[in-house]
Amino acid sequence: MQVSRARTRRRPRAEQWLAGYFGRSFEIRGDRTGAVDPGLRCGFGSRGGVTIGYIAQTGQPTTAAGFRTAARLLDLAERFGRPVITLIDTPGAANEPQDEAAGVGPAIAELLIAVASASVPVTSVIIGEGVSGGALALAAPGRLWLGPDGYLAVTSPEHAASILKLPASDAPRVAGLLRLTPADLCRRGIARGVLRPPPGGPGQPWAER
Protein backbone atom coordinates (compact mmCIF):
# COMPACT_ATOMS: atom_id res chain seq x y z
CA MET A 1 0.00 0.00 0.00
CA GLN A 2 1.39 3.36 -1.04
CA VAL A 3 0.51 5.10 2.21
CA SER A 4 2.31 2.45 4.27
CA ARG A 5 5.40 2.80 2.08
CA ALA A 6 5.38 6.55 2.63
CA ARG A 7 5.17 6.13 6.38
CA THR A 8 7.83 3.48 6.89
CA ARG A 9 11.04 4.63 8.56
CA ARG A 10 13.08 2.44 6.20
CA ARG A 11 12.50 4.51 3.08
CA PRO A 12 14.97 7.24 1.99
CA ARG A 13 14.43 10.51 3.86
CA ALA A 14 15.29 14.09 3.01
CA GLU A 15 18.80 13.70 4.43
CA GLN A 16 19.64 10.96 1.91
CA TRP A 17 18.09 12.83 -1.01
CA LEU A 18 20.05 15.98 -0.16
CA ALA A 19 23.32 14.18 0.54
CA GLY A 20 23.05 12.27 -2.71
CA TYR A 21 22.27 15.33 -4.81
CA PHE A 22 24.62 17.97 -3.43
CA GLY A 23 28.39 17.77 -3.13
CA ARG A 24 28.30 20.26 -0.26
CA SER A 25 25.67 22.47 1.31
CA PHE A 26 24.95 24.92 4.09
CA GLU A 27 21.72 25.60 5.93
CA ILE A 28 19.78 28.63 7.04
CA ARG A 29 17.54 28.39 10.10
CA GLY A 30 14.71 30.41 11.54
CA ASP A 31 12.04 32.73 10.22
CA ARG A 32 13.73 35.96 11.43
CA THR A 33 11.09 36.41 14.15
CA GLY A 34 12.84 34.14 16.64
CA ALA A 35 11.04 30.91 15.72
CA VAL A 36 12.60 27.73 14.28
CA ASP A 37 10.91 24.65 12.84
CA PRO A 38 13.22 21.66 13.52
CA GLY A 39 11.24 19.55 11.03
CA LEU A 40 12.18 21.69 8.01
CA ARG A 41 15.60 22.07 6.37
CA CYS A 42 16.43 25.03 4.18
CA GLY A 43 19.68 26.11 2.60
CA PHE A 44 21.84 26.16 -0.49
CA GLY A 45 23.85 23.34 -2.03
CA SER A 46 26.42 23.01 -4.78
CA ARG A 47 25.96 20.66 -7.72
CA GLY A 48 28.24 20.71 -10.75
CA GLY A 49 29.45 24.17 -9.82
CA VAL A 50 25.90 25.55 -9.63
CA THR A 51 24.37 26.83 -6.38
CA ILE A 52 20.80 25.62 -5.82
CA GLY A 53 18.42 26.44 -3.00
CA TYR A 54 16.55 23.69 -1.20
CA ILE A 55 13.56 23.39 1.11
CA ALA A 56 13.09 19.93 2.60
CA GLN A 57 10.41 18.60 4.91
CA THR A 58 11.54 15.74 7.14
CA GLY A 59 8.30 13.88 7.81
CA GLN A 60 6.97 16.15 10.56
CA PRO A 61 3.98 18.53 10.55
CA THR A 62 5.30 21.87 9.29
CA THR A 63 4.78 24.86 11.57
CA ALA A 64 4.18 28.51 10.76
CA ALA A 65 7.87 29.15 11.41
CA GLY A 66 8.73 26.46 8.86
CA PHE A 67 6.56 27.97 6.14
CA ARG A 68 7.99 31.43 6.84
CA THR A 69 11.54 30.04 6.74
CA ALA A 70 10.75 28.43 3.38
CA ALA A 71 9.48 31.78 2.10
CA ARG A 72 12.67 33.40 3.36
CA LEU A 73 14.78 30.86 1.44
CA LEU A 74 12.76 31.43 -1.71
CA ASP A 75 13.22 35.20 -1.37
CA LEU A 76 16.99 34.76 -1.08
CA ALA A 77 17.05 32.44 -4.09
CA GLU A 78 15.17 34.99 -6.18
CA ARG A 79 17.45 37.77 -5.03
CA PHE A 80 20.51 35.86 -6.24
CA GLY A 81 18.88 34.18 -9.23
CA ARG A 82 19.25 30.62 -7.93
CA PRO A 83 16.90 27.71 -8.76
CA VAL A 84 15.17 25.91 -5.91
CA ILE A 85 14.32 22.27 -5.15
CA THR A 86 11.61 21.41 -2.64
CA LEU A 87 11.34 17.95 -1.06
CA ILE A 88 7.85 17.29 0.25
CA ASP A 89 7.34 14.92 3.16
CA THR A 90 4.72 15.86 5.74
CA PRO A 91 1.50 14.46 7.23
CA GLY A 92 0.17 18.02 7.00
CA ALA A 93 0.58 21.42 8.57
CA ALA A 94 0.83 21.66 12.35
CA ASN A 95 -2.71 22.33 13.63
CA GLU A 96 -2.60 22.72 17.40
CA PRO A 97 -4.09 25.88 18.97
CA GLN A 98 -0.63 27.37 19.32
CA ASP A 99 -0.02 26.83 15.62
CA GLU A 100 -3.18 28.68 14.72
CA ALA A 101 -2.14 31.48 17.06
CA ALA A 102 1.27 31.61 15.34
CA GLY A 103 -0.43 32.21 11.99
CA VAL A 104 0.05 28.88 10.24
CA GLY A 105 -2.87 29.56 7.85
CA PRO A 106 -1.57 32.90 6.54
CA ALA A 107 1.97 31.46 6.37
CA ILE A 108 0.75 28.64 4.10
CA ALA A 109 -1.18 31.08 1.90
CA GLU A 110 1.82 33.38 1.53
CA LEU A 111 4.12 30.49 0.61
CA LEU A 112 1.61 29.13 -1.93
CA ILE A 113 1.67 32.49 -3.68
CA ALA A 114 5.46 32.79 -3.44
CA VAL A 115 6.08 29.37 -5.00
CA ALA A 116 3.49 29.85 -7.75
CA SER A 117 4.83 33.28 -8.71
CA ALA A 118 8.57 32.63 -8.27
CA SER A 119 10.80 34.20 -10.89
CA VAL A 120 13.34 31.36 -10.56
CA PRO A 121 12.72 27.69 -11.47
CA VAL A 122 11.21 25.70 -8.58
CA THR A 123 11.17 21.91 -8.86
CA SER A 124 9.29 19.77 -6.31
CA VAL A 125 9.61 16.09 -5.42
CA ILE A 126 7.18 14.32 -3.10
CA ILE A 127 9.45 11.85 -1.33
CA GLY A 128 7.02 10.61 1.35
CA GLU A 129 3.66 11.81 2.62
CA GLY A 130 2.20 14.78 0.81
CA VAL A 131 -0.90 15.68 2.76
CA SER A 132 -3.12 18.75 2.57
CA GLY A 133 -1.97 22.37 2.48
CA GLY A 134 1.22 21.51 4.32
CA ALA A 135 2.39 19.72 1.18
CA LEU A 136 0.72 21.90 -1.44
CA ALA A 137 2.48 24.98 -0.12
CA LEU A 138 5.78 23.56 -1.42
CA ALA A 139 4.45 22.02 -4.65
CA ALA A 140 5.58 23.84 -7.78
CA PRO A 141 2.89 24.08 -10.48
CA GLY A 142 4.00 22.20 -13.58
CA ARG A 143 7.25 21.00 -11.98
CA LEU A 144 5.99 18.35 -9.58
CA TRP A 145 7.60 14.89 -9.42
CA LEU A 146 7.19 11.93 -7.07
CA GLY A 147 9.59 9.56 -5.43
CA PRO A 148 8.57 5.87 -5.58
CA ASP A 149 7.45 6.04 -1.93
CA GLY A 150 5.52 9.30 -2.24
CA TYR A 151 1.83 10.13 -2.38
CA LEU A 152 -0.26 13.30 -2.56
CA ALA A 153 -3.75 13.69 -1.11
CA VAL A 154 -6.05 16.41 0.13
CA THR A 155 -6.11 14.63 3.51
CA SER A 156 -4.99 11.34 5.02
CA PRO A 157 -7.05 8.21 4.27
CA GLU A 158 -7.94 7.96 7.97
CA HIS A 159 -9.30 11.50 8.07
CA ALA A 160 -11.12 10.99 4.78
CA ALA A 161 -12.79 7.87 6.19
CA SER A 162 -13.81 9.81 9.29
CA ILE A 163 -15.28 12.63 7.17
CA LEU A 164 -17.30 10.05 5.23
CA LYS A 165 -18.42 8.50 8.56
CA LEU A 166 -16.77 5.21 7.69
CA PRO A 167 -14.97 2.94 10.18
CA ALA A 168 -11.19 3.23 10.48
CA SER A 169 -10.88 -0.22 8.95
CA ASP A 170 -12.08 1.29 5.65
CA ALA A 171 -9.05 3.59 5.39
CA PRO A 172 -7.22 1.33 2.88
CA ARG A 173 -10.30 1.33 0.61
CA VAL A 174 -10.63 5.09 0.92
CA ALA A 175 -6.95 5.47 0.00
CA GLY A 176 -7.75 3.77 -3.31
CA LEU A 177 -10.64 6.17 -3.90
CA LEU A 178 -8.32 9.15 -3.31
CA ARG A 179 -6.19 8.04 -6.30
CA LEU A 180 -3.03 9.16 -4.55
CA THR A 181 -0.36 6.83 -5.98
CA PRO A 182 2.42 8.03 -8.32
CA ALA A 183 0.77 6.16 -11.20
CA ASP A 184 -2.58 7.86 -10.51
CA LEU A 185 -1.05 11.30 -10.19
CA CYS A 186 1.04 10.97 -13.34
CA ARG A 187 -1.89 9.60 -15.33
CA ARG A 188 -4.01 12.59 -14.28
CA GLY A 189 -1.28 15.06 -15.24
CA ILE A 190 -0.71 16.29 -11.70
CA ALA A 191 2.86 14.97 -11.57
CA ARG A 192 5.39 14.77 -14.39
CA GLY A 193 6.92 11.42 -13.45
CA VAL A 194 8.71 9.36 -10.82
CA LEU A 195 12.29 9.99 -9.65
CA ARG A 196 14.35 7.40 -7.83
CA PRO A 197 16.32 8.64 -4.80
CA PRO A 198 20.08 8.98 -5.24
CA PRO A 199 22.04 5.85 -4.32
CA GLY A 200 23.75 7.62 -1.44
CA GLY A 201 27.00 9.06 -2.77
CA PRO A 202 27.37 12.84 -2.89
CA GLY A 203 26.50 14.41 -6.21
CA GLN A 204 24.80 11.34 -7.66
CA PRO A 205 22.07 12.12 -10.21
CA TRP A 206 18.41 11.41 -9.67
CA ALA A 207 17.11 8.97 -12.26
CA GLU A 208 13.67 8.97 -13.79
CA ARG A 209 11.91 5.66 -13.43
N, C-alpha and C positions, 0 to 999 in steps of 0.2 A: 504494500500500500504506500502510495506516494507520501502521504502525511507522516507515516511512521518513519520512512527513510529520512524525511526532513528533520525529524525530531531526535534521531539517534545521535548519541555523542560520538559515534565512530566515524561519521562522515567528515570530510574536509571542512574546516572552519575558516573564518576570515584570515586568521594568522597564516594558514598554509597558502591560501590564494595570494595574499600579499607577498609573502616570502618567495613564492615561486615566480611571481611576475616581476618584482623589482629587484635590482641588484643591491640597492641601498635606499634607505628612506629615513625621513624624520617626521615626527608628529607634532601637531598643535593640539592644545587641550583647553577646554573652557569656552564659555560663551561671552566672555568679557563683561559679565555682570556678577562674577564670583561663583558661578555654578558650573559643575563638571558632571558629565554623564559617563560613568566608567564602562558602560556597555556600547560605546560608540568610539571608533577610531578614525581620526582625520589627520591628514598630513600630505606630504609630497614625496614621491619616489622617483628614482632615476631608472630609465629603461632605454638602452641603446643610445645613451647620450641625451635623451629627451626627458624633461621634468614633467611629471604628470601628477595631478592632485587625486586624492582618493578619500572616499567616505565609506566606512565599512561598519555595518552593524554586526554584533557578535552573538546574536541569539537571544538578547534580552529585550524587554519592552523599552522603547526609546522614550526618553523624557523630553520635556520642553528644552532643557539645557542642551540635549543632544541635537535636536532639530535646529536650534539657534547656532550651535557650533558648526553644523553642516552648512548652514547658510553663510557663516563667516568664512569657511573654507572655499565655498563657491565664489564668494566675493573676491577673495584673494586670487583665485585662479583666473577670474575674469580680468582683474587688474593687471596681471602679468601675462595674460594670453596663454594660459596653460589648459590643456584638456583635462577632463575629470572622469574617473571611474567610480561608480558607486556599487558596493556589494550589499545586497539586501538579505537580511536574515533576522527576522523579528516576529514574535507572536502578536505584535500590535503595539500601538502607542501605550505608554504608561497611563493608567486611568484612575488612580487613586485620588481622593479629594485634594491632596496636596499638589498633585499634578495639574488638576484643573485650576487650582489657585495660582500655579506658576505659569499658566497661559499655554498649556500644551496645544489646545485647539488653534489659536492664532499662530503659534509657531509652525504647526503643520501647514496651515494655509499659506503662510509666507514662503515656506520652503517649496511647496508645490508650484507657486508662481515663479520662484527663482529658478528652479530646474527647468520648467517649461519655456522660460524666456531667456535662458542663458545664451550669451554670445559666443561661448566656447563649446566645443563638442563635449557632450556628457553621455557616457555609455554605462548602462546598468546591467548587472548580472544578479539574478535571484539565486543565491547559493544554498538556501535553506527555506525556512518559513517566510512567506510573504503575505502577511495578513493585514487587511484593512488599511486605513490611512497611514499607519506607521510605516508600511511598505511603499504605498503609492507616492508618498512624499519624496522618495528617492528614486522613483522610476522615470527614466527619461523617455519621453514620447518618441516612438520610432526607432529607438536604440536600446530596446529591452531584450536581453537574452536570459536563458535559464541554465543553471547547472543541472546535472542529472538528478540531484537530490532535492531540487527546488520545486516549490509550488506557489501559486498566487491565488488568493481568494478574498472576497469582500469581508469574510469573517471565518472563524475556525469552524470545522464541521460540527463540533460539539455545540457551539453557540447557535449555529444554523438549525440544528436539530431542536434545541430549546425554543428558538423563535417559532418553529413550526409545530411546537407542542408534541414533539416526538420523544420517545425514550432515548436515553444516552446510548443504548445498544444499537440504535439506528444511525449513529454517526458515520460508520463506514459507508453505508448506503447513501447518505446525504453528501458525503465527499464525492461520490461518483456523480451526483446530480450537479454539483458545483463546477464540474469540468475544469479542474484545477491542475491537471498534470501537464508536463512540458508538451506532450503530443497534442493535448487539447488546445493549449494556449497558442502553439505554433500554427495549428490547423485553422484557428479562428483569426489569425493575423495579429494577435496581441503581442507575441514574442517573435523574434526573428529566427531563433534557432537555439540549439543546445551547445554549451561549451563545457568541455571536460576541465576539471581543475588541473593546475600544473602538477607535475610529478613530484615536486618538492625541492628541486634545486633552484637557486636564485637565478632569475632572468629567463626561466623556461617559458616557452610560448604556451598560450592557451590554444587548444585544438578544438575545432568544431566537430561535433559528432554527427 
